[in-house]
């Protein structure tokens, strides 16, 4: 409630104090974007709280617009600027769908606007910042650009407790998925990750992006990435057995068809010594009679055995 009561001027003043140097915000741009967003969100919300209006019509409009924003028959430069221009309205429509989807039935029953879940200014501005809406663009190599998100620089966004971080991540994931990105949101806790994913599951399904957003833990994400070209354990065993390792790699190969974006939840946990820079120690277990005989012989003759004696064993050969 405290965060929801914060107004735009206060947010801007606070951000100007803590974002200095190269990270200075463009207050005029952000206020302009928010004004455009706020006007659109209010208008669409009033329209689709009407019992006669079906929110699915807005869903269809949003998905179609996103398709048109990045059409392959358009010049890449035009696609890029289309997305930038459309972002405040697109975010307003997505948040409207979210609000109506969550609360329309409760509103129609009570006629009380207090039951409507609405994004607050901190959440909207945070998403604008994560999308780099207010920073000066570097020179874009349009010839090599295949995703709108490709030129977004890395961001570190600090949200205070109660600031609605899970909603920021959920909606940001939605926007990126609608704009042809494969989104991964990693958290240190499996319980929290599953909880947040479940809260958005039906919303993502409504927009048709559920297969392009993955909520996971930091450990599981690291495992997936390290085994992206194939299962390391299976490949190791095949190599040990002098078998073809290509088949093992092909079985686990992932087809790359979208630009991938990673969102970290609780990034400070990722940077702790027990994760960042920690060793990955997969274990491939091989068990057969020959290995047993070799290991037994090594153990029994451990005091005197030599390398040449080991290589002369029939099992070794």
N, C-alpha and C positions, 0 to 999 in steps of 0.2 A: 504493500500500500504506500509506503514511504517513497519507494522508487517511482511508482506510478504517478505520484503527485508532483514530481520534478518537471519543471517547464523548460522549453527549449533555450531561453537565454542563460539559465543557470548551467545547463549542460555545456553550452558553448564556452562560457566563461571558465568553467572547470577544465575543459579540454585544452583551452588556450594556455592555461597555467602549466599543465603537465606535458603538453606536446610542444617541444621547443626545438630549435635548430632545424635539422633536415626533416623532422617529422611535424613541422608546424602545419596546423590545419588551415584549410581555406574556409573561413567562417561564412563568407558570402555565398559560396557554392552550396555548402551544406544546408544553410538556412533556406536557400532557394529550392533545393531538392526536397527538403522536408515540407515546405509550404505546398509544393505540387503534390507530394504524397498525401498530405493530410486532407487536402481538398478532395482528391480523388477517393480516398478511403472512406471519408464520411458520406460522400454521394453514393458510392456503391453499396455501402452497408445499409443505408436507409432504403435503397432500392430492393435489395435482396432479403431484407427482413420481412418484406411483404409476403403473406401466405401464398399469394398467387404466383410468386417468382420461384423458379427452381435454380438453385445454385449451380447445377450442372451446365447451364447455359454459359455462365461465366467461366467455368472450368474449360469448356470447349473453346471459348474465345481466347483464354490465356495460352492453352497449348498450341492453338493454331498460330497465334502471334509469335510465340517462341520459335515455331518452325519457320515462319516467314522471316524472322530476324536473322537467321543464319542459313538462308537458302543458298544452295551450291551454284545457282545460276547468277548470283550477284557478285560484284567485285568485293574482295575481302575488306577493303577500306570502308565500303558502304555498310557491310555487315557490322563491322566494329562500331561505327558511329551510330548505327541504328540501335544497337543494344544500349550504348551509353545514354542516348536520348530517351529511350523507353523505360529505363530502369526504375525511376520513381513511380511511374504508373503501374509497371509490372509488379513491383513490390506491394503497392497498395491493393491491387487486385488479389494477389496471393494471400495477403493478410486478411482481406475481406472474406475470401473463401474459408480460411481457417476459423475466423470468428463465427461466421454463419454456421459452418459445419459443426462447431463445438456447442453453440448456444442457441440456435434458432428455436428449437422446441421449447426450451426454458423461457425464452423471451415471449413467445406467442402465448404461453400459459400464464405468465405473470404480468406481461406488458411493462416490465421494469428493466430499464437499460442497464442497471447495475449488475444484472446477471450475465451480461455480454462480456466475454473475454476479449479485451482490446490490447494491442501492442502499445507500449508506452514509448516516449521519445527516446529514451536511452537505448532501447532495443533497435529502433529504426536507424538511429544515427550510427550505432555500432555496425549494423549491416552495411550501411553506406561506406563506412570506413574500411571494413573488410573487403568490400568490392572496389576500393580505391577510387571512389567517385569524386573525391575532392583534390587529388594530387595531380601535379603536372606530369603528363605522360612523357616517358622517354621516347626516343625515335623507335618506331615499330617496324620490324622487318615483316611487312605484309606478305612477302613472297614465301616465307616459311611459317606463316601463322595458320593454324588449323583449328584453333579454339579461341573463343572470346576470353576465356580465363587465362590463356597462356601468358598474357602480359601483365597479370596482376602480381605485384611484388608480394613477398611474404609479409605477414602482419602478426603483431602480438597485441592482443586486445584484452585489457583488464576490466572485468566486470565484478562489481562488488556483490557480496552475498545478498541474495534476494533480488538481484538485477534481471532475472529471467534468462540466464545463460542457456538453458536447455532449449528455450524457444528461439533464441538467436541462432544456435547451431542447427536446429531443425528446419527453420525457414531458409537459412543460408544454403543448407544442403538441397532444399527443394528448388531454389532459384538456379543453382549451379546444375542440378540434374536436368531441369527443363531446358537449359542452354547447352545441352549435349556434353556434359561432363560426367565422369564416373567419380562419385564422391565417397570418401572414406572418412568416417568420424571416429577417432580413437580415444579411448578413455582408460584410465588405470584400473577401473573396477568393472568387472563383468556384470555385476548386479545393477549398477547405475547405467551402464551402457544398454543393457536389455530393457531397463525401465524406460529410458528416454526413447528408444526405438519403438517400443510398444505404444507409447503415447502418440506417436506420429504414424503408426503403421497404416491405419485406415485412411488417414489424410493423404499419404503418399499414394496409396492405391487409387484414391479418387482422381488424382492428377496423373496417374500412370507412370510414376517415377520410382516405384518401390524396388524395381530390379536394378536400379542405378545408384542406390544409396546403401552403404554398408556401415553399420555401427559395430564396432569391435573393440577389443582390448589392445593395448600397446603390444603385449606379448604375442597375441594371435596375429596381429598385423605384421609384426616382424617375421614371424614364421611363414606367413603367406607370401611375403615379398621375397624371402630368401629361397623359397621353393617355387617361385613363379614359373620358372622354366622347366620344372620337373621335381619330383620328390628326391631330395638329397639322399635320404636313407636307402631308397630303392636303387638309385643309381650307384651308390657306393657298394651295395651288395652285388649288383651285376658286374661292376668293375672287378670286385674281389673274385667273382666266379668266372672271370674272363668271358662274360656274356656281352651282347650288344647293349650299350647304355642308351642308344638313341630312342629305342622303344619306350624306355622308362621316362625319358624326358618328354616325348610326344604325348604321353598319357596325361601328364600334368600341365601341359603348356596352356597358357591363357591367351586368348585372342585379344589383342589390343585394338580397340575400335573407337575409343573415346579418350579425350584428354583427362587425366586423373588429377583430382584435387584432394589434398589431405587437410582435415580439420582436427586439431588437437584440443581435447578437453582436459583442463588441468595440466598445462604444459610444464609447470614447475615439477610435477612428478616425473615426467619424461626426462627432465634434465638432471635428475638425481643419479648418484653414482651406481645404484643397483640396477639401472636400466640403460641410460645413455653411455655408450662405450663398453657395455658389458659384453662378455663373450657368449656366442651362440654355440651350444654344445649338443648337437644331435647325436644320437646313438643308434648305430645300425647293428643289429644282433644277428650273427651267423652261427649256426649250430649244426655240426655233422660229426660223424665218427672219426674222420681223418684229423680234423682239428682237435678233437678230444685226445687222440693218441699223441699228437705232436705236443700239446700242452702238458699232458701227463708225463711224457718223456723229459721235457724241459724241467718240470718240477722235480722229478726224481733225480735227475742228473745236474741239478742247478749249480752244484759246487764246481763241477769239472767240465760241463758241456761246452763245446766250441761251435763256431759258426759252420765250419766244414762238416762236423759230425751231424749237425742238424740238417744240413742240405743233403746228406747221404741217406737220410731216412726215406723209406719207400713212400710213406704218406706225404712227405714234403714234395717229392718229385711228382 
